[in-house]
Amino acid sequence: MARQAGPIKITGTIGNMIFYKRGDNYFIRPKPEPAPKSLVKGKGYAHQRAGMLEFGHAGKAGNLLYRAFAGVSSLAKDSNLSAHLLREALKAIRADKLNEPGKRNITDGGTTLLEGFEFNERIPLCKMLLAPYTAIIDRKTGRMTVTIHERNQERIARGPSHATHLLLTIAGAEVDFVNNKYIPAVTSGIELPMHGTLSDDISLTVQLPLKSKHPLFLALRISFLQEFNGTRQPLRTTAHNAMAFVKVSRV
């Protein structure tokens, strides 16, 4: 791929060239050539075809997760979130030991490999949230809980100097990768002063369907607010906000 130079940047297609943006940079590349018949049907290309099928499955799975958590991740995602989800979904698919290559899928694969996935890879959750926590998914009841523990720490989190409060938010989703559907849980959050300490444990809970037969994902986000004239406004910056899957449960 080649980068676009000059003060004017464009996106779209001109002739056989594709102009596009990735992150903060602009690139140009030629249109892909149609797949030759030998790749589509040739006996010697079975491995390549299997890889292409699994790459397509990973793209759909990553997109489904992106949509399932789009509402809560908007304050804490980096510009390459889609690519990162595709990468991790492909790893999960390749961990499938039940099916042959080309038929491997994320449901039978390593769904739990996504536990710890960072929505903002530049700002890991563990660097911003200093208080210890535990995350629990109860598949029977559908309850998903994150408990922030009081450990007499000097401060709960790191954040921008002009932030007066932090907001801890959890979100859950039941994800049906086979039928390309998801059920989101209503988010739960709590605001805390930036320079305060915890006097007791704090628990946040969301509810999903009982006895789910699909993978369940639980995410924790930390974001920051500034109080001015008695009103708290979110600081919309990905330089400090962080979010990660803190628990993933498969059937």
N, C-alpha and C positions, 0 to 999 in steps of 0.2 A: 504494500500500500504506500501511497505517496501523500504527503501533507500539502494542503493548499497554502500558497504563499500570497502575499499582498494584502492590502487593507480590505478588499471586498471578498467575503466568504459566501458560498452558495451551497444549497442542498437540493437534491433532485437528480434527474437523469438528463443527460445531453448526449444523443447518439449512443455510442457503446460505452459511455463512461458514467459512473455513478458518483455523485458528490454527496458526502454525508458528514455528520458531526458525531463524535464520540467523546464524551466528557467535555473538556474545554477546547478540544482541538478539532480541526476540519481536515478531512481526508478525501482522496479520490482513488477510485479503482475501476478496472474494466468490468463490464457485465460478465457474470459466469457463463461459460459455454454450456449448451445442453449436454446432459450426460450421454455418452456414447452407448449404443445398443449393447456393446460387450459388457459394460458396467451394469446395465440394467438386467440383462439376462445371462451373461456369460458365466459358465461354471467356475471359472477361475477367480471370480470376483465376489464370491459369497461373503468373505470376511468384510470387504468394503461395504457391501450392501447392508450387512448386519450393523456395522458401525453407523451408517447413515440413518437407519431406522431408530437406533437407540439415541442418536443425537436429536432426532426429531421428537422422540418421547421426552427427552430431557428438557427440550425447549418448551413443550406444553406443560410439563410439571412445574418448571420454574415460573412460567407465566401465571399458572394457577395460584402458586404461593404468593407471587407478587400482588395479584388482585385480592387475595384473601386478607392481606395485611396492609393494603394500600392506604386505608384511612388513618391508621396509627403510625405508619412508617414515614409519612410525608415530612415530618419534622426531624427525622433521624436516618436518612438514607444518603448514600453517596451516588454520584452520577453513573456508576457502573453496576448498580444493584442487579439489573436484569442479567448481565453477563455473569456476575458472581453466583446468582441463583442457578443459572444454566450449568455452570461448572460443578457446583455441589450436587445438583440433581443427577448429573451424569455419573458422578462418583457413586451415588446411592444406587443407581441402576446397575452399574457394573459390579456391585456387591451382591447381586442376586445370584444365589447358588442353586436355585430350583429350576431355572429355565435356561435354554441354550442361547448363545449370542444371537441377537436380532429379535428375540422374544423376551429378553429380560425386561423387567419393569421396576419402577420405584416402590410399588406396594410390596412386592416380594423381596425387594432388595434392602439396602441399608438405610432405611428412612431415618433411623436414629442418628446416622452420621451427620444430619443437619443440626443436631443439638449443639449449641455453641456458635451457630452461624451468626456473623455480624452483619447487620444491615448497613452500617457505616464503617467500612474496614479501616478507615483512617483514625477513627475514634472508638476503640474497643470499649464495651460496657464496663469491663473490670477496671479500666483506668479512670473512669468518671465516678462510678458508684463505689465508695470505699467501705460501706457497711456490708457485712456478710448477709447472705440470704439463702433460703432453700426454696425449691420449686417442686410442687407435687401435682400429678395428674391422677385423679381417681376415675378410672374408666367406668366403674359400676354406677357411680352417682353423677358423673359428668362434671364434677367440680374440679376446677383448676385453681391452684392457690400459690401465691408467692409470699413468703414471710421474710420481712426485713428484720434482722436480729439486733437487739441492743447489746453492745459489747463495750460500752464506756469509751468508744472511740472519740477523738477530739472533734471530728467532723464527719458528716455523712457522705459528702461527695465533693469532687472538684468541679469547678465551673467558672464561667466568665466573671471578672471582677465586678461588673455592674449588675449581676444577677442578685436579686433579693430572696428568691425562693426557688426551690426545685420541685419538679412534678414527676412523680413515679407513676407509671401507667402500665397495666398489663392488658394483653389481648390474647384471645385464643381462637382457634378455628378447627373444625372437623373437615378434613380434606379427602374427598373421594377422587383419587387420581384416575380411576377407571372411567367414570362418567363425567369427568372434568367439572365437578361441582364442589362447592364448599359451603359450610355453615359457620358464620362468624359468631363469636360471643360478644355480648355488650362489654365494652371496655370498662375497666375500673381504675381509678387513680386517686392519689392523695397529694396535696401540696404541703411542703415542709419548709421552714425557714432555712436559708443557706447556712447560717452560722449557729444553728441550734444543734442539740444532740438528742438522741432518742432516750426517753425515760422507760420505754417498754417496747416489746416487739410490735411490729405493724404487719397486718395480713391484708392482702388484696385477693379477691376471689371473683372468678367469672364462671358462668354456667354454660355447659354444652349438653347435647342429648345424652340420656342415660344409655349405658351399655353400647356405646358406639362400635361399629364394625369397621371403622376407617381410622387412618392415622390421625393423631391429635397433636396440635402444635400450640405451645404456650410461649409468648414473647414478653419481655420486660423492656420498657423504654424509660430513659431518664432525659428530661428536657428542663429548660430553665425559664424563669419568669422575672420580670422587673416590675416592682410596685411603684406607681407614681400617682400622687393625689388619691390614694386609697383604692386604686384600680391596678390589678395585676395583668400584664400583657405578656404573651409568650415571646421569647427571643427566637426568632426564626433563623437560626444559624446551625449549619451542620458541623461547625468547628468545635462544638462541645456536646451536642445531643448525640446519644448513643442508644442502640437497640439491638437485642440479640434473642435468638430462640434459646430459652433457658431450660426448656424441657420438651422432649418429643416422645410420644408413645405410639407404638405400633401394635396391631392386633396380636 
